[in-house]
Structures are given as C-alpha cells and as structure tokens.
C-alpha cells in the first residue's frame, strides 16, 4: 500500500512538472517573435528589383512584444527592408487603442516605405477612416482598392496594389474581391509585375484568375493551433483544417505568402504556432 502511494505521488509530481513546462513553452511561444525567411523566384520581375526585400507584418491585433514593442521594432530594423507591408488587423476591435498601435509605425517610419490594407478588425471598428487617416499622416501608403507603381534606379517599374477587406461591402465576397482587384490595377499594363496586399487568403483562386504575380495575406492566424504534420486547426473564413494558413502557396503564375501573424484576438493563445515576421527576398527569374 505504501508503495502504491509513493507511485501515485510521483505520478502527480511528474504531471505538474510536465504541466509547468508546457505552460512555460506556451508562454514563450506567444510572447516571442520568429523571423521566417522566404525567397520568391519571380518570373517577370525586372532584374533591377532582384534582391528587393519586403517585411510583412500581419494581424498585429494591438499586441506588444517588449516595452513599446521594442522586440518587434528591432527585428524589423535588423532586416533592412526595402518595403514594409501591413496586411490587415493592425488594430484589434475588441481592445481598440489606436494610439498604442501607431507607436510601431512611429518607430519604423524612417526604415522603409510602409504599405497598408485593412483587415476585418479595422472595418468592424466603424472607425476605419480615422485609422487610415492617422496612418497616412505618418507617411504610410494606404492602399484602398488602388495600386501604385514604384521605380528602380534603372527606371524599371512594378505595381503594388491593395484591396479593402470584404467586410466593407455587402456584395458576395468572391464577386467583391474580383471587382476591386480589377479597379486597383485598371491602369497597370498587363505585362507589369503585380504585387497585391489582401487580408484574406481564402480567395486565392480569385487572385490566380486575376493573374496577380505575388500576394501577401494573413487573417488565418496560422490556424491558431498547429498540428505537426497536418497544419492549422481552424481559421476564420475557412473553418476546420483550413487550406491556407502559413507559408507560400503557388498556382499557375501566382504565388501567395500567408503570414501566421503576430497577435491574437478571440482565441487568446497559440499552440505550436509562434508569432512571426516574414521577410521576403525577391529574385528575378528573367
């Protein structure tokens, strides 16, 4: 009987040790940032844009990494990007604090040009115009169903476009996305390399049909809980075992980079799903 009690106590102690270690792991996984390096072999990209480097920040949700987000700021600065893309849900509709969120921009505005598109959380605040106005006032290029062309030192050009989150419209999402992509790139020559910022990855087939070369997206939060060997468990707009949650997806001439994002919203924690900053290096395949 005494031996049984000793085994029982040892089992309880082992359980609490494992539980504590798992808790420490989860805490670290949710409060530290990983950097994911991606290379895109870009057919049609002008040679003078070879090695063009983009940092993607997505689904920040007013999260904080270090005092005043210093951990995040330092990681971005260390990458020496040519451009910084924010692909929606910069703020969080459940704990909306725009001034706090803007501190990231204020600390990074002189590192590289910023490009921004709305996510569903910006739209759900019903304050999206002020959000976009404040960002624009800090020098961020807010892409509202529009595109801009940027030129290399050799005068070659690419187009960067962005669309508003479908929550801003009463149209069917697929129809809306197709329409606004057409509007965004209507003045862009067909043979110009096109980059699209769009919050939602589940519309990948539309991006392919619109012949976008490279898409940056987020929204899925990596599937929240990632199952090794399988992928994400659940994502908004895709449901259980979603298809597009993390990494690079390719179809025809279109590549789509999906960020696992940085913050959390309704679900408070991630499991096997570390917040990430994505760094994309473009390689001309001409």
C-alpha positions as CSV (number, residue, x, y, z in Angstrom):
1,X,0.0,0.0,0.0
2,X,2.8,2.3,0.9
3,X,4.5,1.6,-2.5
4,X,1.3,2.5,-4.3
5,X,1.0,5.8,-2.5
6,X,4.6,6.6,-3.5
7,X,4.0,5.8,-7.1
8,X,0.8,7.9,-7.0
9,X,2.6,10.9,-5.6
10,X,5.4,10.5,-8.1
11,X,2.8,10.5,-10.9
12,X,1.2,13.6,-9.6
13,X,4.5,15.4,-9.3
14,X,5.5,14.4,-12.8
15,X,2.2,15.6,-14.1
16,X,2.6,19.0,-12.5
17,X,6.2,19.3,-13.8
18,X,5.1,18.5,-17.3
19,X,2.2,20.9,-17.0
20,X,4.5,23.6,-15.8
21,X,7.0,23.0,-18.6
22,X,4.1,23.1,-21.2
23,X,2.9,26.3,-19.7
24,X,6.3,27.9,-19.9
25,X,6.6,26.7,-23.5
26,X,3.2,28.2,-24.4
27,X,4.0,31.5,-22.7
28,X,7.3,31.7,-24.7
29,X,5.6,30.7,-27.9
30,X,3.1,33.5,-27.5
31,X,5.4,36.3,-26.4
32,X,8.4,35.9,-28.6
33,X,8.7,36.5,-32.3
34,X,10.1,34.3,-35.0
35,X,11.5,35.5,-38.3
36,X,10.6,33.5,-41.4
37,X,12.8,34.0,-44.4
38,X,11.2,33.4,-47.8
39,X,12.7,33.6,-51.3
40,X,10.4,34.2,-54.2
41,X,11.7,33.2,-57.7
42,X,9.7,35.9,-59.5
43,X,9.1,35.3,-63.2
44,X,8.6,38.7,-64.9
45,X,10.2,40.7,-62.1
46,X,12.6,43.3,-63.6
47,X,16.2,42.5,-63.0
48,X,16.8,45.8,-61.1
49,X,14.4,44.5,-58.4
50,X,16.4,41.4,-57.8
51,X,17.0,41.1,-54.1
52,X,14.2,43.5,-53.3
53,X,13.4,42.8,-49.6
54,X,9.9,43.0,-48.1
55,X,9.0,42.7,-44.4
56,X,5.4,41.6,-43.9
57,X,3.6,42.4,-40.6
58,X,0.1,41.0,-40.3
59,X,-2.6,40.6,-37.7
60,X,-0.8,42.6,-35.0
61,X,-4.0,43.0,-33.1
62,X,-2.5,45.6,-30.8
63,X,-0.1,43.0,-29.4
64,X,3.1,44.0,-27.7
65,X,6.5,42.4,-27.8
66,X,8.8,44.1,-25.3
67,X,8.4,47.5,-23.9
68,X,6.9,49.8,-26.6
69,X,7.2,46.8,-29.0
70,X,11.0,47.2,-29.0
71,X,11.5,43.5,-29.7
72,X,9.4,43.8,-32.9
73,X,10.9,47.1,-33.9
74,X,14.5,45.8,-33.6
75,X,13.7,42.6,-35.6
76,X,12.3,44.7,-38.4
77,X,15.2,47.1,-38.4
78,X,17.7,44.2,-38.5
79,X,16.2,43.0,-41.8
80,X,17.0,46.3,-43.6
81,X,13.8,46.0,-45.7
82,X,13.1,48.0,-48.9
83,X,9.4,48.0,-48.0
84,X,7.2,47.1,-45.1
85,X,3.7,45.6,-45.8
86,X,0.9,45.6,-43.2
87,X,-1.7,43.1,-44.3
88,X,-4.7,44.0,-42.1
89,X,-5.8,43.7,-38.5
90,X,-3.2,46.2,-37.4
91,X,-5.6,47.1,-34.5
92,X,-8.0,44.8,-32.6
93,X,-11.7,45.6,-32.5
94,X,-12.1,44.1,-29.0
95,X,-9.4,46.2,-27.3
96,X,-9.2,49.2,-29.7
97,X,-6.3,51.5,-28.8
98,X,-5.2,53.3,-32.0
99,X,-2.6,55.5,-30.3
100,X,-0.9,52.4,-28.9
101,X,-0.9,50.6,-32.2
102,X,0.5,53.6,-34.0
103,X,3.7,53.5,-31.9
104,X,5.1,50.8,-34.1
105,X,4.8,53.0,-37.2
106,X,6.3,55.9,-35.4
107,X,9.4,53.8,-34.5
108,X,9.8,52.4,-38.0
109,X,8.6,55.1,-40.4
110,X,12.2,56.0,-41.4
111,X,13.3,52.4,-42.0
112,X,11.4,51.8,-45.3
113,X,8.2,52.8,-47.1
114,X,5.0,51.4,-45.5
115,X,2.1,49.9,-47.4
116,X,-1.2,49.1,-45.6
117,X,-4.5,47.4,-46.3
118,X,-7.5,47.0,-44.0
119,X,-8.5,43.7,-42.3
120,X,-11.9,42.8,-40.9
121,X,-11.0,44.4,-37.5
122,X,-10.3,47.8,-39.0
123,X,-13.7,47.7,-40.7
124,X,-15.5,46.4,-37.6
125,X,-14.5,49.4,-35.5
126,X,-16.6,51.7,-37.8
127,X,-13.6,54.0,-37.4
128,X,-11.6,52.8,-40.4
129,X,-11.4,56.3,-42.0
130,X,-9.7,57.7,-38.9
131,X,-7.4,54.7,-38.8
132,X,-6.4,55.2,-42.4
133,X,-6.1,59.0,-42.0
134,X,-3.7,58.6,-39.0
135,X,-1.6,56.1,-40.9
136,X,-1.4,58.3,-43.9
137,X,-0.4,61.2,-41.7
138,X,2.6,59.1,-40.6
139,X,3.6,58.5,-44.2
140,X,2.0,55.1,-44.7
141,X,0.7,54.4,-48.2
142,X,-2.9,53.2,-47.5
143,X,-4.0,51.1,-50.5
144,X,-7.8,51.3,-50.7
145,X,-8.7,49.3,-53.9
146,X,-5.8,51.0,-55.7
147,X,-2.2,50.5,-56.7
148,X,1.0,52.5,-57.0
149,X,4.0,51.9,-59.2
150,X,7.5,52.1,-57.9
151,X,10.6,52.5,-59.9
152,X,14.1,51.1,-59.5
153,X,17.2,53.3,-60.0
154,X,17.3,51.9,-63.6
155,X,13.7,53.2,-64.2
156,X,12.1,49.7,-64.3
157,X,8.7,49.5,-62.5
158,X,6.5,47.1,-60.6
159,X,3.0,47.7,-59.2
160,X,1.9,47.3,-55.6
161,X,-1.8,47.2,-55.1
162,X,-4.1,46.6,-52.1
163,X,-7.8,46.0,-51.5
164,X,-10.2,46.7,-48.7
165,X,-11.4,43.8,-46.6
166,X,-14.6,42.3,-48.0
167,X,-16.4,43.2,-44.7
168,X,-16.6,46.7,-46.1
169,X,-19.1,45.6,-48.8
170,X,-22.5,43.9,-48.9
171,X,-21.5,42.0,-52.1
172,X,-20.7,38.3,-52.2
173,X,-17.0,38.1,-51.1
174,X,-15.7,36.5,-54.3
175,X,-17.5,39.0,-56.5
176,X,-16.3,41.9,-54.4
177,X,-12.7,40.7,-54.4
178,X,-12.6,40.2,-58.2
179,X,-14.2,43.7,-58.8
180,X,-11.8,45.6,-56.5
181,X,-8.7,43.9,-57.8
182,X,-9.8,44.9,-61.3
183,X,-10.3,48.5,-60.0
184,X,-6.9,48.5,-58.3
185,X,-4.9,47.5,-61.3
186,X,-7.0,49.0,-64.1
187,X,-4.3,51.4,-65.2
188,X,-1.4,49.0,-64.8
189,X,0.0,47.4,-68.0
190,X,-0.7,43.7,-68.3
191,X,2.9,42.8,-68.5
192,X,4.0,44.8,-65.4
193,X,4.8,42.7,-62.3
194,X,1.9,42.9,-59.9
195,X,2.0,42.6,-56.1
196,X,-1.3,42.5,-54.1
197,X,-1.9,43.1,-50.4
198,X,-5.1,41.4,-49.4
199,X,-6.0,40.4,-45.9
200,X,-7.8,37.1,-46.7
201,X,-6.0,34.1,-48.1
202,X,-9.2,32.0,-48.8
203,X,-9.7,33.9,-52.0
204,X,-6.5,32.5,-53.6
205,X,-8.4,31.3,-56.6
206,X,-9.6,34.8,-57.4
207,X,-6.1,36.1,-57.1
208,X,-5.0,33.5,-59.6
209,X,-7.8,34.3,-62.0
210,X,-6.9,38.0,-61.8
211,X,-3.3,37.0,-62.8
212,X,-1.6,38.6,-59.8
213,X,2.0,37.7,-59.6
214,X,2.5,37.8,-55.8
215,X,0.0,38.1,-53.0
216,X,0.6,38.9,-49.3
217,X,-2.1,37.8,-46.9
218,X,-2.8,36.9,-43.3
219,X,-6.1,36.6,-41.4
220,X,-5.8,32.8,-40.6
221,X,-3.5,33.2,-37.5
222,X,-1.7,30.1,-38.7
223,X,-4.7,28.0,-37.9
224,X,-4.4,29.0,-34.2
225,X,-3.3,25.5,-33.1
226,X,-0.9,23.8,-35.4
227,X,-0.8,20.1,-35.5
228,X,2.6,18.7,-36.5
229,X,2.5,17.1,-40.0
230,X,-1.1,18.4,-40.6
231,X,-1.2,22.1,-40.2
232,X,-3.6,24.6,-38.7
233,X,-6.7,23.5,-36.8
234,X,-9.2,26.3,-37.6
235,X,-9.2,29.7,-39.3
236,X,-11.8,32.4,-39.9
237,X,-13.3,32.2,-43.4
238,X,-12.0,28.6,-43.9
239,X,-13.3,26.7,-40.9
240,X,-11.8,23.5,-39.6
241,X,-8.5,22.2,-41.1
242,X,-8.0,25.3,-43.3
243,X,-6.1,25.1,-46.6
244,X,-4.2,28.4,-46.4
245,X,-2.7,29.2,-43.0
246,X,1.1,29.6,-43.3
247,X,3.9,29.7,-45.9
248,X,3.9,30.1,-49.7
249,X,1.2,28.7,-52.0
250,X,1.6,28.6,-55.8
251,X,-0.8,28.1,-58.7
252,X,-0.2,29.0,-62.3
253,X,1.8,32.2,-62.3
254,X,0.6,33.3,-58.8
255,X,2.4,32.9,-55.5
256,X,0.7,33.8,-52.2
257,X,2.6,34.4,-48.9
258,X,0.4,33.8,-45.9
259,X,1.6,35.1,-42.6
260,X,0.7,33.4,-39.3
261,X,0.5,36.9,-37.9
262,X,1.7,38.4,-34.6
263,X,-1.2,38.8,-32.3
264,X,-4.3,37.0,-31.0
265,X,-7.9,38.2,-30.9
266,X,-10.8,36.0,-29.9
267,X,-8.7,33.0,-29.1
268,X,-6.1,34.1,-26.5
269,X,-3.3,31.7,-27.2
270,X,-1.5,29.9,-30.0
271,X,-0.1,26.4,-29.8
272,X,2.9,25.3,-31.9
273,X,2.3,28.5,-33.8
274,X,4.8,31.1,-32.9
275,X,4.1,34.7,-34.0
276,X,6.1,35.7,-37.0
277,X,7.7,38.4,-39.0
278,X,8.0,37.4,-42.7
279,X,10.9,38.6,-44.7
280,X,10.6,38.0,-48.5
281,X,13.5,38.4,-50.8
282,X,12.5,38.8,-54.4
283,X,14.7,37.0,-57.0
284,X,14.3,37.9,-60.7
285,X,14.0,34.8,-62.8
286,X,14.3,36.6,-66.1
